[in-house]
Amino acid sequence: PPLIVEFMLAGAPYMILNGGPMFKHTPAASISVLTKDQEETDRLWNALVADGGKESMCAWCIDRFGVSWQIIPERLPQLLQADDKAAAGRAREAMMKMQKIDIATLEAAFNR
């Protein structure tokens, strides 16, 4: 396997170092991606969990290499940080039941 891999993700440079088998991936280090809409959220999420990846809760997933990701639609933090605390709380409760974030479901919980 390569020692170092460099790549760009959403315009941000990344460098990954293979430190050897004694270092394991954990959710303590994850890559967070802010997505523009549900289409981009779905596309990234589906690509990451394909071929051996797995879904987790609240916008977290793990790719086939064991790397943890957070795929967060930009609308999520807007709803959770809204001035209407009751509505923000309803959106938070809805999010806590999700794996991949569904913006329409968040909006419905926020607006009820």
N, C-alpha and C positions, 0 to 999 in steps of 0.2 A: 504494500500500500504506500501511497505517497506520504512524505513527511510533512509537506506544507501544501495547502490548497488555498488559492486566492480567488475571490469572485465578487461580483457586484450584485446586490439585491436591492431593488427599488432605489437605485442610485447611490446606495451606501456601500463602501468597500468593506469586505470581510476577509480575514485571514484565519484559517483553521490549521492548527498544529497537531500532528499525531504524536502524542506524548508517550505512546506505548500502551500495552494491555493493562497496566496497573491503574490507569485512569479510566473511570467509567462515566458515561453520561448520566446526569441527574437533572431533575426539574429545578435544582438550585440555580442553574444557568439556562436561560431560554432566550430565544430570539422572538422579539415582539414586532408584529407588523400591523400598522394601522391601514385599514382598507377603506376605500371610498364608498362602497355600496355593497349590496347583497351579492351581486354578480361576482365582484372581485373576491369577496369573502368566500363564497362557494367554490370558486375556481382554485384559490390557494389551499383551502381546507381539503378539498377532494384530492388535490395533487399530493399533499403531505401525508394523508392517511392511506393512499393507494399503495399497493405492493408491500404490505406488511406493516404499515404505520397503524396507529390506533388513536381513537378519539378519547378525550378526557373531558373534564367538566369546565364550564365557565370560560370558553374560548381557548382552552389548552388542548393541544394534540401533540403526538410524538410521531416523528417520521420513521421510516424504515431503518434508519441508522441509529435510532434511539435519542435523537436530538429533540428537546422540548421546544414547542412554538406556542405563541399566543397570537391568534388571528382576531384582531379587534376592529370591528367597523367603527369609523370615526363617530358615528351617531351614539355609540354606547357610552363613552365618557360624557358626552353632552347631556344625555338623559340622566345619568347617575349623579351629575354635578348640578342639576337644575335647581333653581331657587325654590321651586315647589317641592319641599322635602317629602311630602306624602306620595306625590307622583314618582319622584326619584326612588323612593322605597319600593313602590310597586314594580318599577322597572328592574330594580336590583333583585327582588324576589323572583321575578320571571327569569332573569339571567341565571340565577343559582340553580334552576332546573334544566338548563340547556347544556349541551355539549358545544356544537357549532352555534354561534350566535345568529338568531333570526331577528332581523331588525323589525319586521312587521309585528311580531309577537311582543317585542319590547315596547313599540309605539302603542299598541293596543293596551298593554298593561299600564303604561304611563298615562294614557288619556281616559281611562275608565273612571 
